[in-house]
C-alpha cells in the first residue's frame, strides 16, 4: 500500500486578482501538459533533484474582498490576451475548485471587527484550509494591490499586515510579492522575530524594476556616471486603478528608487510617473530615460521601452516562490530567506537588527551583544562562550566592574583573546556579502572595519578602481570606492580590551607639569583634555 501523496497549500492574498488567477490557471495548464513551464526557474534541470513539492501537489486557496469567481476572471483575462484563448474553458473544473477555497477578506467598509478579531478569523481560515485538504504546509503569498505608504499615527494595522499576522499565527511561511507593509510593520517585529518560520519578499521584480536591477550594475561596473534616471509607467487593470492613488504610487515608486540607490550608491535625479490607462487592461508600457557621462565627460542617453503583461511575468515567479519557501519550511529554515532576494537586495544578506532576537556590534576586541528578550540570554551566552577567540562574556556584574554598565551597552559584552579581534561579518558566504562590505562605509557597517585600510589583493585592477574613484570624487561626480577586501587576515594588531599590565597600556604625553599624578582611567581622558585646554 503506497503512502498518500504529500500536498502543499498555496494561499493567495488577493486570490481573485490577475496575478493569482493567472498563477492558478498556469499551474493547471503546466501540470496537465497543455503548456511548457516557460518562466518557471524551478522547472529547469538544476532543480530536478532538489526535493521541491511537485507541481501536481499544490492546492490553491486564498482571501479576497472581490466576489467574481475565478472561471469568470480567467475568461476576462483570456479576452484581454493574457491567457490563451480557450484555456479557461479547458480548465474550468480546476479554476472552480480553487475558487471554492477562497474566503472573504477584509476589512470591508462597515466591518466592525478590530485587528485582533480579523487576524483570528483569517488565521482560522488558513488552519481550516490545511486541515480539510490534509496539507503538509501552506505558503501565504501576498499578491494584492499595493497599499499606500504607512501612516505612522494610524493605530490600525493595514490589511497586508493583518493577513501577514494571520499567517504567522497559523504557522504558515509568508511571501510578500508587493511593496505593502506585510510583516515589515513595526507592530509585528516581535512576532516575526519569534515565529520560527521562513519568510521573504518586498515586491517582485517583473518589469521596470527588473530592468533597472540589471542595467544599474552595468553602469557601476563600467565606471559610467549616471546623472539622471527618469521613468514612466502606463498601465490599466486593477494595478492601474490601485496605483492611481498617490499614496500607493509613492509606495511602489519607493521600491524602484531603492534599486538605483542601493546599486549606484545614491539615488540619481529623476522620478517615476505612473499613469492609469484603463484601455490597456492588464498590459503595461514602461519607459526609462537614463542620462549618463562617458569618457572625457561625453554626455550620452540610454532609453528603454518595456511592453508586457505583469500577470504573465509574475505568475511563474509566484509559483517558484511557493515551492521554494515550502521546501525551506520542510528543511527547518527560519527567518528571512536571503537566497530568494529576488528584489532590490540582489541576493545579498542585510542585517535587520529590529527583527533580530540577538545581534552584535563589533568594535575591535569588544563586541556589544544586544538580546531582545531576557529568556534568550542563556541561549545567546551558550552560543558565544565557547567560540574561538572569545576570552570572556561580561554580564551585568561584569559590565559594572569594567565601567561598561551604561544605557547603550549590550545585554552581554564579549571580550576577545589578547591575540584576537572581532569582525562585523555576519554572513556565511562571501557571495552574499552586502554591497557596502567592500566600500569605505562607516555608517552602514554594524561595527568597525579595519580592513578598510587595505586594497583587495584578489582584484588585479584594484589600484585603477581606487584612482578612478578618487578622480571622480575630485571632479564632483558620484563615485564608488569598492576596493576593500573581504579577508580580515592582514590585520596584525588591534585594541579595545584592557591591557594585561601597565607596561602594555597607552601613554599620555603632556607638556603641563603635574597635570596628573598617577594612572588615568580611559573614561577620565576626555575631561582631562578639556581641563588642559581651558574648556572645562
VEXDREN-2710 file (C-alpha; in Angstrom, 1 decimal):
% VEXDREN-2710
k/r/px/py/pz
1/UNK/0.0/0.0/0.0
2/UNK/1.6/3.3/-1.1
3/UNK/1.8/6.3/1.3
4/UNK/-0.6/9.2/0.5
5/UNK/1.0/12.0/-1.6
6/UNK/2.2/15.0/0.3
7/UNK/0.2/18.1/-0.6
8/UNK/1.3/21.7/-0.2
9/UNK/-1.1/24.7/0.1
10/UNK/-0.7/28.0/-1.7
11/UNK/-2.8/30.7/-0.1
12/UNK/-3.1/33.9/-2.1
13/UNK/-3.9/37.3/-0.5
14/UNK/-5.8/38.8/-3.5
15/UNK/-6.9/35.4/-4.7
16/UNK/-9.2/36.7/-7.4
17/UNK/-6.7/39.3/-8.8
18/UNK/-5.0/39.0/-12.2
19/UNK/-1.7/37.5/-10.8
20/UNK/-3.4/34.8/-8.6
21/UNK/-5.8/33.9/-11.4
22/UNK/-3.0/33.6/-13.9
23/UNK/-0.9/31.5/-11.5
24/UNK/-3.8/29.1/-10.8
25/UNK/-4.6/28.7/-14.5
26/UNK/-1.0/28.5/-15.5
27/UNK/-0.3/25.9/-12.8
28/UNK/-3.1/23.7/-14.1
29/UNK/-2.1/24.1/-17.7
30/UNK/1.6/23.2/-17.0
31/UNK/0.6/20.3/-14.7
32/UNK/-1.7/18.9/-17.4
33/UNK/1.0/19.2/-20.1
34/UNK/-1.0/21.8/-22.0
35/UNK/1.8/24.4/-22.0
36/UNK/5.5/24.4/-21.2
37/UNK/6.7/25.9/-17.9
38/UNK/8.3/29.0/-19.5
39/UNK/9.5/31.4/-16.9
40/UNK/9.5/28.9/-14.0
41/UNK/13.0/28.6/-12.7
42/UNK/12.0/25.6/-10.5
43/UNK/11.2/23.6/-13.6
44/UNK/14.7/23.9/-15.0
45/UNK/17.3/21.0/-14.8
46/UNK/19.2/22.3/-11.8
47/UNK/16.1/21.9/-9.6
48/UNK/15.2/18.4/-10.8
49/UNK/16.5/16.7/-7.6
50/UNK/16.1/19.5/-5.1
51/UNK/13.1/18.0/-3.3
52/UNK/10.7/20.7/-4.2
53/UNK/6.9/20.0/-3.9
54/UNK/5.7/18.5/-7.1
55/UNK/3.6/20.9/-9.2
56/UNK/0.7/18.5/-9.1
57/UNK/0.8/18.5/-5.3
58/UNK/-0.1/22.3/-5.0
59/UNK/-3.6/23.1/-3.6
60/UNK/-4.8/26.7/-4.0
61/UNK/-7.0/29.0/-1.9
62/UNK/-6.9/32.5/-0.5
63/UNK/-8.6/35.7/0.7
64/UNK/-10.2/38.4/-1.4
65/UNK/-12.7/41.1/-1.0
66/UNK/-13.9/40.7/-4.6
67/UNK/-16.6/38.1/-5.4
68/UNK/-16.2/37.5/-9.1
69/UNK/-15.5/33.7/-9.5
70/UNK/-12.1/32.6/-10.8
71/UNK/-13.6/31.0/-14.0
72/UNK/-15.1/34.4/-14.9
73/UNK/-11.9/36.2/-14.0
74/UNK/-9.9/33.8/-16.2
75/UNK/-12.3/34.2/-19.1
76/UNK/-11.9/38.0/-18.9
77/UNK/-8.1/37.6/-18.9
78/UNK/-8.3/35.4/-22.0
79/UNK/-10.4/38.0/-23.7
80/UNK/-7.7/40.5/-23.0
81/UNK/-5.0/38.3/-24.4
82/UNK/-3.4/37.5/-21.0
83/UNK/-4.4/33.8/-21.1
84/UNK/-4.5/31.7/-24.2
85/UNK/-7.9/31.5/-26.0
86/UNK/-9.9/28.5/-24.8
87/UNK/-7.7/27.8/-21.8
88/UNK/-10.3/28.9/-19.1
89/UNK/-12.9/26.6/-20.6
90/UNK/-10.5/23.7/-20.7
91/UNK/-9.5/24.3/-17.0
92/UNK/-12.9/25.2/-15.7
93/UNK/-13.0/22.5/-13.1
94/UNK/-9.5/23.4/-11.7
95/UNK/-10.5/27.1/-11.5
96/UNK/-13.8/26.3/-9.8
97/UNK/-12.1/24.0/-7.3
98/UNK/-9.7/26.8/-6.3
99/UNK/-12.5/29.3/-6.2
100/UNK/-14.3/27.2/-3.6
101/UNK/-11.3/27.7/-1.3
102/UNK/-11.4/31.5/-1.4
103/UNK/-12.7/33.2/1.7
104/UNK/-13.9/36.8/2.3
105/UNK/-11.1/39.1/3.1
106/UNK/-11.2/42.5/4.8
107/UNK/-11.8/44.8/6.4
108/UNK/-14.6/45.8/4.2
109/UNK/-16.5/49.1/4.7
110/UNK/-18.7/48.8/7.7
111/UNK/-16.7/45.9/9.2
112/UNK/-16.8/46.5/13.0
113/UNK/-14.2/43.8/13.9
114/UNK/-11.0/45.1/15.5
115/UNK/-7.5/44.0/14.3
116/UNK/-7.3/41.0/16.7
117/UNK/-10.7/39.7/15.6
118/UNK/-9.7/40.0/11.9
119/UNK/-6.4/38.3/12.5
120/UNK/-8.1/35.5/14.4
121/UNK/-10.6/35.0/11.6
122/UNK/-8.0/35.0/8.8
123/UNK/-5.8/32.5/10.8
124/UNK/-8.9/30.2/11.3
125/UNK/-9.4/30.2/7.5
126/UNK/-5.8/29.1/7.0
127/UNK/-6.0/26.4/9.6
128/UNK/-9.3/25.1/8.2
129/UNK/-7.8/25.0/4.7
130/UNK/-4.8/23.0/5.8
131/UNK/-6.9/20.6/7.9
132/UNK/-9.6/19.9/5.3
133/UNK/-7.1/19.3/2.5
134/UNK/-4.5/17.3/4.5
135/UNK/-1.7/19.7/3.7
136/UNK/1.8/19.3/4.9
137/UNK/2.2/23.1/5.0
138/UNK/0.6/26.2/3.5
139/UNK/2.6/29.1/2.0
140/UNK/0.8/32.5/2.2
141/UNK/1.7/34.8/-0.7
142/UNK/0.5/38.5/-0.9
143/UNK/-0.3/39.4/-4.5
144/UNK/-3.0/42.0/-3.6
145/UNK/-2.9/45.6/-4.8
146/UNK/-0.3/48.0/-3.5
147/UNK/-1.2/49.8/-0.3
148/UNK/-0.4/53.5/0.4
149/UNK/2.7/54.2/2.5
150/UNK/2.2/53.5/6.2
151/UNK/0.6/56.3/8.3
152/UNK/2.7/56.3/11.5
153/UNK/-0.1/57.7/13.6
154/UNK/-2.8/55.2/12.4
155/UNK/-3.4/52.8/15.3
156/UNK/-4.9/50.1/13.0
157/UNK/-2.8/47.6/11.0
158/UNK/-3.1/47.8/7.2
159/UNK/-4.8/44.9/5.5
160/UNK/-1.5/43.4/4.3
161/UNK/-0.2/43.3/7.9
162/UNK/-3.4/41.7/9.2
163/UNK/-3.0/38.8/6.6
164/UNK/0.7/38.5/7.5
165/UNK/0.0/38.3/11.2
166/UNK/-2.6/35.7/10.5
167/UNK/-0.1/33.6/8.5
168/UNK/2.3/33.7/11.5
169/UNK/-0.4/32.7/13.9
170/UNK/-1.4/29.8/11.7
171/UNK/2.2/28.7/11.4
172/UNK/2.4/29.4/7.7
173/UNK/5.5/30.7/5.8
174/UNK/5.0/34.1/4.2
175/UNK/5.9/35.8/0.9
176/UNK/5.3/39.4/0.2
177/UNK/5.2/40.0/-3.6
178/UNK/4.1/43.6/-3.1
179/UNK/5.6/46.8/-1.7
180/UNK/2.9/46.8/1.0
181/UNK/3.9/46.6/4.7
182/UNK/3.1/43.0/5.4
183/UNK/5.5/41.6/8.0
184/UNK/7.5/44.8/8.0
185/UNK/5.0/46.7/10.1
186/UNK/6.7/47.8/13.4
187/UNK/3.9/46.3/15.4
188/UNK/4.8/42.8/14.1
189/UNK/8.6/42.9/14.9
190/UNK/8.4/40.7/17.9
191/UNK/6.1/38.2/16.3
192/UNK/8.4/38.0/13.2
193/UNK/11.5/37.5/15.4
194/UNK/9.8/34.7/17.4
195/UNK/7.8/33.0/14.7
196/UNK/10.4/30.3/13.7
197/UNK/9.0/30.5/10.1
198/UNK/10.7/31.3/6.8
199/UNK/9.6/34.4/5.0
200/UNK/10.8/36.5/2.1
201/UNK/9.9/39.3/-0.3
202/UNK/9.4/43.0/-0.6
203/UNK/7.8/43.3/-4.1
204/UNK/8.6/41.2/-7.1
205/UNK/10.8/42.3/-10.0
206/UNK/8.7/41.7/-13.1
207/UNK/9.1/44.7/-15.4
208/UNK/10.7/48.1/-15.0
209/UNK/12.3/47.2/-11.6
210/UNK/13.8/44.1/-13.2
211/UNK/15.4/46.1/-16.0
212/UNK/16.7/48.7/-13.5
213/UNK/18.3/46.0/-11.4
214/UNK/20.0/44.6/-14.4
215/UNK/21.1/47.9/-16.0
216/UNK/22.3/49.8/-12.9
217/UNK/25.1/47.3/-12.2
218/UNK/26.3/47.7/-15.8
219/UNK/26.9/51.5/-15.2
220/UNK/28.7/50.8/-12.0
221/UNK/30.9/48.0/-13.5
222/UNK/31.8/50.2/-16.4
223/UNK/32.5/53.2/-14.2
224/UNK/30.0/55.4/-16.0
225/UNK/28.4/58.2/-14.1
226/UNK/24.6/58.2/-14.1
227/UNK/23.4/61.8/-14.0
228/UNK/19.6/61.2/-14.1
229/UNK/17.2/58.3/-14.4
230/UNK/13.6/59.0/-15.1
231/UNK/10.7/56.7/-16.0
232/UNK/7.1/56.5/-16.9
233/UNK/4.6/53.6/-16.5
234/UNK/1.4/53.3/-18.4
235/UNK/-0.9/50.5/-17.1
236/UNK/-4.5/49.6/-16.7
237/UNK/-6.4/46.8/-14.9
238/UNK/-6.5/46.5/-11.2
239/UNK/-2.9/47.7/-10.8
240/UNK/-3.6/50.9/-12.7
241/UNK/-6.6/51.7/-10.6
242/UNK/-4.8/51.0/-7.4
243/UNK/-1.7/53.0/-8.3
244/UNK/-3.8/55.9/-9.3
245/UNK/-3.9/56.5/-5.5
246/UNK/-0.9/58.9/-4.9
247/UNK/-0.1/57.0/-1.6
248/UNK/0.0/53.6/-3.3
249/UNK/2.1/55.1/-6.2
250/UNK/4.5/56.5/-3.7
251/UNK/5.0/53.1/-2.1
252/UNK/5.6/51.5/-5.5
253/UNK/8.0/54.1/-6.6
254/UNK/10.0/53.9/-3.4
255/UNK/11.0/50.4/-4.4
256/UNK/12.0/51.4/-7.9
257/UNK/14.2/54.2/-6.5
258/UNK/15.7/52.0/-3.8
259/UNK/17.0/49.7/-6.5
260/UNK/19.0/52.5/-8.0
261/UNK/20.2/53.9/-4.7
262/UNK/21.4/50.5/-3.5
263/UNK/23.3/49.7/-6.7
264/UNK/24.6/53.2/-7.7
265/UNK/25.4/54.3/-4.1
266/UNK/23.0/57.3/-4.3
267/UNK/19.7/58.0/-6.0
268/UNK/20.2/59.9/-9.3
269/UNK/18.0/62.8/-10.3
270/UNK/14.7/61.9/-11.9
271/UNK/11.3/60.5/-10.9
272/UNK/9.0/57.7/-11.9
273/UNK/5.5/58.6/-13.0
274/UNK/2.6/56.0/-13.0
275/UNK/-0.4/56.7/-15.2
276/UNK/-3.6/54.7/-15.1
277/UNK/-4.8/54.0/-18.6
278/UNK/-7.8/51.7/-18.3
279/UNK/-7.8/50.9/-22.0
280/UNK/-4.6/49.0/-21.6
281/UNK/-6.2/46.4/-19.4
282/UNK/-3.6/44.0/-17.9
283/UNK/-0.9/45.2/-20.2
284/UNK/1.6/47.9/-19.4
285/UNK/4.3/50.0/-21.1
286/UNK/7.4/51.1/-19.0
287/UNK/9.8/53.7/-20.4
288/UNK/13.1/54.7/-18.9
289/UNK/15.4/57.6/-19.9
290/UNK/18.9/57.4/-18.5
291/UNK/21.3/60.3/-18.8
292/UNK/25.0/59.4/-18.2
293/UNK/28.5/60.6/-18.7
294/UNK/31.1/58.7/-20.6
295/UNK/34.8/59.1/-21.2
296/UNK/36.0/62.8/-21.1
297/UNK/32.6/63.8/-19.9
298/UNK/30.8/62.9/-23.1
299/UNK/27.1/63.0/-22.4
300/UNK/25.0/60.1/-23.6
301/UNK/21.5/58.7/-23.2
302/UNK/20.1/55.2/-23.0
303/UNK/16.3/54.7/-23.4
304/UNK/14.4/51.5/-22.8
305/UNK/10.8/50.6/-23.6
306/UNK/9.3/47.5/-21.9
307/UNK/5.9/46.3/-23.0
308/UNK/4.5/43.3/-21.3
309/UNK/1.8/41.7/-19.2
310/UNK/2.5/41.9/-15.5
311/UNK/0.3/38.9/-14.6
312/UNK/2.1/36.6/-17.1
313/UNK/5.5/37.8/-15.8
314/UNK/4.6/37.5/-12.1
315/UNK/2.7/34.2/-12.2
316/UNK/5.7/31.9/-12.8
317/UNK/7.7/33.7/-10.1
318/UNK/4.9/33.3/-7.6
319/UNK/4.7/29.5/-8.3
320/UNK/8.5/29.3/-7.9
321/UNK/8.4/31.1/-4.6
322/UNK/5.6/28.9/-3.3
323/UNK/7.6/25.7/-4.0
324/UNK/11.0/27.1/-2.7
325/UNK/9.6/28.5/0.5
326/UNK/7.6/25.3/1.2
327/UNK/10.9/23.4/0.8
328/UNK/12.7/25.8/3.1
329/UNK/9.9/25.3/5.7
330/UNK/10.2/21.5/5.3
331/UNK/14.0/21.7/5.9
332/UNK/13.5/23.8/9.1
333/UNK/14.9/27.1/7.8
334/UNK/13.6/30.1/9.6
335/UNK/13.7/33.9/9.3
336/UNK/14.4/35.9/6.1
337/UNK/15.5/33.8/3.1
338/UNK/18.3/35.9/1.5
339/UNK/18.8/33.3/-1.2
340/UNK/15.4/34.4/-2.5
341/UNK/16.4/38.0/-2.7
342/UNK/14.6/38.5/-6.0
343/UNK/14.0/42.1/-5.1
344/UNK/16.4/45.0/-4.5
345/UNK/18.9/43.1/-2.4
346/UNK/20.1/41.1/-5.3
347/UNK/20.6/38.0/-3.2
348/UNK/22.8/39.9/-0.7
349/UNK/22.4/39.5/3.1
350/UNK/21.4/42.5/5.1
351/UNK/21.3/42.6/8.9
352/UNK/17.9/43.7/10.3
353/UNK/18.5/44.5/13.9
354/UNK/14.9/45.3/14.6
355/UNK/13.8/41.8/13.6
356/UNK/16.7/40.0/15.2
357/UNK/16.4/38.3/18.6
358/UNK/20.1/38.9/19.1
359/UNK/22.8/40.7/17.2
360/UNK/26.3/42.1/17.9
361/UNK/28.0/45.4/17.2
362/UNK/31.8/44.7/17.0
363/UNK/34.5/47.2/17.9
364/UNK/37.9/45.5/17.5
365/UNK/38.4/43.4/20.7
366/UNK/35.0/44.3/22.2
367/UNK/31.5/43.4/21.0
368/UNK/28.2/44.6/22.5
369/UNK/25.6/41.8/22.1
370/UNK/22.0/43.0/22.2
371/UNK/19.4/40.5/23.1
372/UNK/15.8/41.4/22.6
373/UNK/14.2/39.1/25.2
374/UNK/15.5/38.1/28.6
375/UNK/14.6/34.5/28.1
376/UNK/17.1/34.3/25.1
377/UNK/20.0/35.4/27.3
378/UNK/21.1/31.9/28.3
379/UNK/21.0/30.6/24.8
380/UNK/22.9/33.6/23.5
381/UNK/25.6/33.2/26.1
382/UNK/25.9/29.4/25.4
383/UNK/26.3/30.2/21.7
384/UNK/29.1/32.6/22.2
385/UNK/31.1/31.5/25.2
386/UNK/33.0/28.7/23.5
387/UNK/33.7/30.4/20.2
388/UNK/37.4/30.6/19.4
389/UNK/38.8/34.0/20.2
390/UNK/36.3/34.9/22.9
391/UNK/38.0/35.2/26.2
392/UNK/35.0/36.0/28.3
393/UNK/31.5/37.4/28.3
394/UNK/30.5/40.2/30.6
395/UNK/27.1/40.1/32.2
396/UNK/25.6/42.9/34.3
397/UNK/28.1/42.4/37.1
398/UNK/31.0/42.1/34.7
399/UNK/29.9/45.3/32.8
400/UNK/29.7/47.2/36.1
401/UNK/33.1/46.1/37.2
402/UNK/34.6/47.3/33.8
403/UNK/32.7/50.6/33.6
404/UNK/30.5/49.4/30.8
405/UNK/27.1/49.4/32.5
406/UNK/25.7/52.4/30.6
407/UNK/22.2/52.5/29.0
408/UNK/23.5/51.9/25.5
409/UNK/25.6/48.8/26.4
410/UNK/24.6/45.4/25.1
411/UNK/23.0/42.8/27.4
412/UNK/26.3/41.0/27.1
413/UNK/29.7/42.3/26.2
414/UNK/32.2/39.9/24.5
415/UNK/35.9/40.4/25.2
416/UNK/38.4/38.9/22.7
417/UNK/41.6/37.0/23.5
418/UNK/44.7/39.1/23.5
419/UNK/45.7/37.9/20.1
420/UNK/42.2/38.1/18.5
421/UNK/39.7/40.7/17.4
422/UNK/36.0/40.6/16.2
423/UNK/35.0/41.3/12.7
424/UNK/31.5/42.6/12.0
425/UNK/31.0/40.0/9.2
426/UNK/27.6/38.4/9.8
427/UNK/27.2/36.5/6.6
428/UNK/28.4/32.9/6.0
429/UNK/29.0/33.1/2.2
430/UNK/31.1/36.0/0.7
431/UNK/29.0/35.7/-2.5
432/UNK/26.1/37.1/-0.4
433/UNK/28.1/39.9/1.3
434/UNK/26.2/43.2/1.3
435/UNK/27.0/45.8/-1.3
436/UNK/28.7/48.0/1.4
437/UNK/31.1/45.3/2.5
438/UNK/33.8/46.3/0.0
439/UNK/33.2/50.1/0.4
440/UNK/34.8/52.5/2.8
441/UNK/31.4/52.9/4.6
442/UNK/31.3/53.8/8.3
443/UNK/27.6/54.3/8.5
444/UNK/26.1/51.1/7.2
445/UNK/28.5/48.6/8.7
446/UNK/27.4/47.3/12.1
447/UNK/30.8/47.6/13.6
448/UNK/34.3/48.9/12.9
449/UNK/36.1/47.6/9.9
450/UNK/39.9/48.0/10.0
451/UNK/40.2/46.0/6.7
452/UNK/39.2/49.3/5.0
453/UNK/42.9/50.2/5.5
454/UNK/43.8/47.7/2.7
455/UNK/43.2/47.2/-1.0
456/UNK/41.7/43.9/-2.2
457/UNK/44.7/41.8/-3.3
458/UNK/42.4/39.5/-5.3
459/UNK/41.4/42.3/-7.6
460/UNK/44.2/42.9/-10.3
461/UNK/42.6/46.3/-11.2
462/UNK/42.0/47.5/-7.6
463/UNK/44.5/50.4/-7.9
464/UNK/42.9/51.6/-11.1
465/UNK/39.5/51.4/-9.4
466/UNK/40.7/53.4/-6.4
467/UNK/42.4/56.0/-8.6
468/UNK/39.3/56.3/-10.7
469/UNK/37.1/56.7/-7.7
470/UNK/39.3/59.4/-6.2
471/UNK/39.4/61.3/-9.6
472/UNK/35.6/61.1/-9.8
473/UNK/35.3/62.5/-6.3
474/UNK/37.6/65.4/-7.0
475/UNK/35.5/66.2/-10.2
476/UNK/32.4/66.3/-8.1
477/UNK/31.0/63.1/-9.7
478/UNK/29.3/60.2/-8.0
479/UNK/31.9/57.5/-7.1
480/UNK/32.0/54.1/-5.6
481/UNK/35.2/53.1/-3.7
482/UNK/34.6/49.3/-3.9
483/UNK/38.2/48.2/-3.2
484/UNK/38.1/46.7/0.3
485/UNK/38.9/43.0/0.7
486/UNK/36.7/40.6/2.5
487/UNK/39.7/38.8/4.1
488/UNK/40.5/40.1/7.7
489/UNK/43.8/38.2/8.0
490/UNK/46.0/41.2/7.0
491/UNK/45.1/42.9/10.3
492/UNK/48.0/42.1/12.7
493/UNK/47.1/44.2/15.7
494/UNK/44.1/45.5/17.5
495/UNK/42.9/47.2/20.6
496/UNK/39.8/47.6/22.8
497/UNK/40.4/45.2/25.7
498/UNK/42.1/46.4/28.9
499/UNK/45.9/45.9/28.9
500/UNK/47.2/43.0/30.9
501/UNK/49.8/45.2/32.6
502/UNK/50.6/48.9/32.9
503/UNK/53.6/48.4/30.6
504/UNK/51.3/47.4/27.8
505/UNK/48.9/50.3/28.3
506/UNK/48.7/53.6/26.5
507/UNK/50.7/56.7/27.4
508/UNK/49.7/60.3/27.9
509/UNK/52.4/62.8/26.9
510/UNK/51.7/66.2/28.3
511/UNK/53.7/69.5/28.4
512/UNK/51.9/70.7/31.6
513/UNK/53.8/69.7/34.7
514/UNK/51.9/67.8/37.4
515/UNK/48.7/67.7/35.3
516/UNK/48.1/64.3/36.8
517/UNK/50.0/62.3/39.4
518/UNK/49.0/58.7/38.7
519/UNK/47.2/56.4/36.3
520/UNK/44.3/57.9/34.4
521/UNK/41.2/55.9/33.6
522/UNK/40.1/55.8/30.0
523/UNK/36.8/57.4/31.0
524/UNK/38.7/60.3/32.5
525/UNK/40.8/61.3/29.4
526/UNK/38.1/63.5/27.9
527/UNK/37.6/65.7/31.0
528/UNK/41.4/65.8/31.4
529/UNK/41.9/67.1/27.9
530/UNK/39.1/69.7/28.2
531/UNK/40.7/70.9/31.5
532/UNK/44.1/71.2/30.0
533/UNK/42.6/73.2/27.1
534/UNK/40.8/75.5/29.5
535/UNK/37.4/74.4/28.3
536/UNK/36.3/72.6/31.5
END
